[in-house]
Amino acid sequence: MRLLFSVNNFGFLRNFEPALRALAARGHHLHLLAERADAVGGTRTIEGLQRDFPSQVTWAFAPSRKQDLWQPLALQVRLCLDYWRYLDPQYARAFSLRERAARQSPGFASALPRVPVVGSRPAMRVWRALFRTIERALPPGDTVERILREQNPDVLLLTPLFKTLPEAVLAALIIHALWHIFVARKLLAIRALSHTEFWLGWVAFAGVILYDVLAGMLIGLVASTLLMVYRSSRPHLAVLGRAPGVAGKYQDVERHPESTAVPGVLVFRLDTPLYYANALTVSDRVLELVETADPKPRAIVFDATALDSLDITSAEMLEKLVTKLRADGIELVVAEVHAPVVAFARRTGLLAQLGEGRIYPTVDAAVRALENQNVAPPARP
């Protein structure tokens, strides 16, 4: 089957690329037309399709319709009729449609309804009838017919036809496309898997219904961002213990009660990245673990596996934490530190405060080094 697919610019093809690839993979021939290239990617998408399916995919830039003699006049007549149509009382509450039509219409069309007598409601009916007659009398351009004769497609897809559809029609298309979510009870499945994502979806949906599509998307995006910041600002600190029967393995004692704590050494792992929003919380949590430990640890091992970067706030927090712990007679060492973190710690002075010798390749290496020091744990006050 031969398909002719017309779009405004080749950037729109990103939205249809999976479908186009599926059609080409099934042996259908696709000829793709566009009036211009994508402002960002140029013709990258179409070149990728043609590279993967050289015998099924062809493309070209569509001839400009401005070459048609009557096209400019036909366009102005259509814009006038569109604006005057939305002046009808039935569109009194369609503010966005009226505003869009007013922006696109010629100055003559928007000024005429404000002129006494000739802009009255009966007169406007006459104007609309006259312009409809003019529109029908204009000869059609031959650009489209010439392309159809050249390509002779079995199926014609014209996405620009959707450009001037009323927003209500576009909304109906979106509702129809999403209706299967409700019918198939996918929302209930999402709720069973994640209550948070379920309610975020409803927040975005309510924004679309109460305000607008773009506003609903922004509301959902802001809500998701706030939730992400909230979760990361309250990170989980896992206290680690030795896994029985597995040498060198340390695991969360809360999830694995069979794990054994290291005498005199508090081992913990931060399960989220460390940055300005959670730095103070992490510091308070570490000090809380020290205060509640019995006996009080003589050393702390910080498993930094989850840290791929540091910021200034978190580096300053760690410096203060090292100073505070040393004042209490507790040594802090770090294990599993990534190279970018070490480099940043060196630039900020954190590494000098901590000490080069207090960084270990693994948690087990750090624990064994502390055990070999054989320093008695400090007495609790």
N, C-alpha and C positions, 0 to 999 in steps of 0.2 A: 504494500500500500504506500502511496506517495502522499506525504503530508506537507503542507505549506504553513509555516508558523511565523506570524508577524508580531513584532513587539516594538515598543517605542525606542528602546535602546538595548544593547546586548547585555547590559547589567541585569535586566529583568530575568534573563535566562537562568541565573543562579537559583531562582525560586522553582524552576521547572526542570533543573538538570537531572534529578533522579528519574523523572518520568521520561525525559528525552533519551537517557541512556537505556532505559528498559525497552523503549520502542525500537531504538537502533539495534539493540542486542537481539531483538526478535526478527530482524531483517527488514524493517520498514525503512523507507528512504525519507529523510527529513531535509527540507530546504528552509533555512532560517533567514528571515528578513528583519532588518532594523533600520530606523532612520539615522541613528548615530551610535557611536561606541559608548561604552560605560565611562563615566568621568573618572573613576578610580582604577578599574581593572582593564579598561580598553576592551579588547576582544579576547581576553585570556580564557574566559569560559568557553567560547565557541571554538577557539583553537584547540583546547583540550578535548572537546568532543570530536572534532575532526581528526585529531591525532589518534584517538582510540578507535574511531569508526570511520576510516577514510573513504570507504565505499558507500556508507549509508548517510553521511552528513555533509551537506554543502551549505554555503551561506553567502550572503551578499548584502550590501547596503541598498535599501529601497530608494527608488528615484523620488526626488522631492516633488510633492504635490503642488508646490508653488509654480511649477512649470505649466500647470493647467491654466488656461486663460481666465476661466470664470471662478477659479477656486477662491481668491481673496474676497470677491463680492459674496459668494455663497457662504463663506465663513462669517462675514459681518452680519448677513441676514439671519443666519442661524443663531448667533449670539444675541441679536435683538429679540428674536422670538423667545429664546430661553428666558431672558430677563422679564419680558412682559408676561410670560406665563406665570411666573412666581408672584406677580402682583395680584393675582386672583385671591379673593378672601379665603379660599380653602387652604392657601399656603400662608395664612397670617402668622402662624406659629413656627413656620419653617425659617427661622432667622438665618441659620447658616447657609441654607440654599439661596436665599435672597442675596446675602452678602457676597457669596461666591459669584453668582450670576452678575451682580452689579460690578464687581471688579473686572470681569471678563468682557462685559458688554461695551460697545462704543459709547462715547459721551452723548451722542444724539439719543440713544435708547433710554439712558437714565434721566436725561433732562426733559424729554417729551412729556412724561406723565405729570410733571409739575407745571406745565403750561396750561393756563385757563382755556376752557372750551376744547381745544384740540387734544388736551391730555385727559379729558374726562373719561369716565368708564365707558359710555357708549362709543366715544371716539376711538378709544383704545381697541375695542372690538373690531372696528373698521380697519385700524392700522394692522392688527394681527392678521386679519383676513387678506389684506393687501400684500403683506410680506410673505404669507404662505403661498399666495399666487405667484409672487416673484420667485420664490424658492423652487416651486415646481417648474417654472418656465426656464430656469437656468439649465443649460445643457450640461450633462454630467461629464466629468473629466475622464480621459482614457487611460490614466496611469494604472489604476487598479485592474481594468479590463486587460490591459496589455500584459501585466504581470501574470494574470490568470491564464491568458492564452499561452504564454511562454512556458509556464510551469505545469499547467494542466493537472492540478492536484486532485486526489480523491477526497481529501479532507482539508478544510481550510480553518485555521485557528487564528483569530484576530484579537489579541488582548487589548489593543487600543480602544476597542468598542466599549470596554468597561470603564474607560477614563471619565466619561461624562455621565455615567449613571447616577441617579439620585442616591444620597447616602442611605435612604431607607431601603432601597433595593440591595445595595451592598451589604447592609446590616442583615437583610433576610438571607443573603447567600452565606454569610458567616454563620448565622444561627443554624441554617440547614446543614452546614459542614460540621458543626459542633454538636448537633442534636444527638448523634450516635453515642456521645459520651454519657448523656443522661439515659438514653434508652438501654444502652448496654451496661448500665450501672457501674461505669468505670470510676465514677466519683466514690462509690462505696468501696471499691477495691483500693483506691488511693487512701481512703480513710482508714481502712484496715491496716495498711502498711505504714502510714505516717499521718498522724492527726495534724501535725504542724503544716505539712504541705497541703493537706485538705483545706484547712482554714485559710492559708495564704491564697489558694485558688479562689475561694469564695470572696475574699477581700478584693482581689483583682476583678472578679466577676461583678461584684456590687459597684465598683468604681466605673465599670463600663456601662452598666445599666443606669446609674444615677447621674453620671457626668458625660463621659465620651470614651471612645475606644482608646485614644492616646492617653487620656487622664487615667483610665483604668489600668493601662499598662504601667504608667509611672507610679501609680499607687502600689501595685504589686511589686514593682522593682524596689521602691523605697522600703516597703514592709519587709521584703526579703533581706535587704541590706541591713536594716536595723536589727533583724533577728540574728544575722550573721555576726554583727558587732556584739550583740548581747551575749551570744554563746561564747565567742572568743574572749570576752572580758571576764568570763567565769570559767577558766580552764580547769580541767581535771588533772590533779596531781596523784599519781599512783605510787604508793609505797611498795618497794620491791623487796622480795626475799628470794633465797636460793630455792630453785626447783629441785625437789628430791629425785635422785637418780640420774640427773642430767648435769654433768660437770660444766660450770661456766655459764649456766642459764639462770636468769633472774626474771621473776614474773610478779604480777600484781597480787599482793597478799589478800586483798579484798575479794578478788575473783577466784583466787586459788588459796584457800585457807591452809592447805597442806604445806605451803611454802614456809621456810624457816628464816627468821630475821637474822641479820648478821649482828652479833653482839658488839655493842659500842659504836656501830656504824649505821647511820640512817641513809638508805638508798631510795631515791625517788626519781620519777620520770615525769616530765611535763608532756602531756599528750597533744598539745596545740602549740603553734608558733608563739614566741614571746615578743610582744611589741607594746607600744605605749598604753594601749587600752587595758591590758591585763597585767602590766608590770607590778603595780602596787599590790594587786590581789595575789599574785604569785609570791611576792615577798612576805606578805602577811600570813599566807598559808604555810610557807616553810617555817616561819617562826612559831606558828601554832603547832606544827608537827614536832618541833624541838621541845616546846614546853610540855606537851602531853606525853612525850616519850618517857618510858620508865624501864631501865635507867636512862638518864640523860646521855645522848650520844656524844662521843668525843670527836667524831668526824661525820661529814655529810658527803655523799657521792651524788652528783647531779648528772643524771643520764640525759644528755642533750641531743639525742637522736632526732627529735622532731624540730630542732632549731636549724633552719637553713639560712637565717639572717638575723641581724640585730639592728635596733635603732638606738638613737642617742638616749632616749628615756630608759629603755631596758638595760643599756650598758651602765648608766648611772645607778639604776636600782641594784644591779649586781655588785657594783663597787661598794655601795652602802651596806649591802647584805654581808659581803665578805668582812668589812670592818666590824659590823655588829657581832657576827659570829666569833671572830677572833677575840673580841673583847670579852666574850663569854667562854673563851678557851676551846672553841670548836673550829676545826679545820674544814674548809670547803674545797673539794676537788671536783673536776668535771671530766666526764668520759663521753666518748663517741661524738667529738666536736668536729663539725664540718670546716673545711679550709676557709671559706668566706667569713665564717664567724670568727675564726682565729685572727684573720687579717684585720677585721673591723675592731676586734678587741685590742689588737696591738696599736691601732691608730688612736683609739680613744683613751688608752692608758689602763684599760681594764686588765689586760694581760700582765702588765707590770704589777698591778695591785694583787692579782691572784697568784702570779708566779708561774713561769714557764714549766716548772717541774710538777705542777699540780694538774696537768692535762694528760689524760691517759687514753689509749686507743680503745679500750673496752671497759665495761663496768667491772668485769671480773678482775682485770688487771689493776684497777683502782682499789678494789676491795682487798685484794691480796697484798698490795703495797701498804695499805693502812694497817692490815693485820700484822704484817712483818715489823711495823714500827713498835708494836706492843706497848702502846702508851695507855696508861690507866685512864678510864673515863673520869671526867671531872665530877665532883660530888654535887648533888643537888643542894641548892641553898635552903 
